[in-house]
Amino acid sequence: MADSVELILDAFRKAGKPLKAGEAADMAGVDTKEAGKIIKKLQEEGRLISPKRCFYGLP
C-alpha cells in the first residue's frame, strides 16, 4: 500500500489541480476503492485537502 500512496500523491503533483478520487485512481493506475481509502488516510494526515466537495488536492 505504501507504493500506492506514492502513486496517488504523484498523480496529484502531476495534475497540478484538484482531482476527484476516480481521476486520481486512473492517473495512478490504482483501484478506485483503494484510492478512496488512501485519499481518506492522506486527508486525515493533512497531506491532502478537499477544496470543494468530492475534489482533493495538495495543501
C-alpha positions as CSV (number, residue, x, y, z in Angstrom):
1,M,0.0,0.0,0.0
2,A,2.9,2.3,0.6
3,D,3.7,2.2,-3.1
4,S,0.1,3.1,-3.9
5,V,0.2,6.1,-1.6
6,E,3.2,7.5,-3.5
7,L,1.4,6.8,-6.8
8,I,-1.6,8.7,-5.6
9,L,0.5,11.6,-4.4
10,D,2.4,11.7,-7.7
11,A,-1.0,11.8,-9.6
12,F,-1.9,15.0,-7.6
13,R,1.5,16.5,-8.2
14,K,1.4,15.9,-11.9
15,A,-2.2,17.1,-12.2
16,G,-1.4,20.4,-10.5
17,K,-5.1,20.9,-9.7
18,P,-7.8,19.3,-7.5
19,L,-9.0,15.9,-8.7
20,K,-11.8,13.5,-7.9
21,A,-10.9,10.2,-6.3
22,G,-11.6,8.3,-9.5
23,E,-9.5,10.6,-11.6
24,A,-6.5,10.2,-9.2
25,A,-7.0,6.4,-9.3
26,D,-7.0,6.4,-13.1
27,M,-3.9,8.5,-13.3
28,A,-2.1,6.4,-10.7
29,G,-3.3,3.0,-12.1
30,V,-4.8,2.1,-8.7
31,D,-8.2,0.6,-8.0
32,T,-10.8,3.3,-7.3
33,K,-11.8,1.8,-3.9
34,E,-8.2,1.6,-2.8
35,A,-7.6,5.1,-3.9
36,G,-10.6,6.3,-1.9
37,K,-9.1,4.7,1.2
38,I,-5.7,6.2,0.6
39,I,-7.1,9.7,0.0
40,K,-9.1,9.5,3.2
41,K,-6.0,8.5,5.1
42,L,-3.9,11.2,3.5
43,Q,-6.6,13.8,4.3
44,E,-6.5,12.7,8.0
45,E,-2.8,13.1,8.0
46,G,-3.1,16.6,6.4
47,R,-1.2,15.6,3.2
48,L,-4.3,16.2,1.1
49,I,-7.1,18.8,1.4
50,S,-10.6,19.0,-0.1
51,P,-11.1,22.5,-1.6
52,K,-14.6,21.6,-2.7
53,R,-16.9,18.6,-2.3
54,C,-15.6,15.4,-3.9
55,F,-12.4,17.0,-5.1
56,Y,-9.0,16.6,-3.4
57,G,-5.6,18.3,-3.8
58,L,-2.3,19.0,-2.3
59,P,-2.3,21.7,0.5
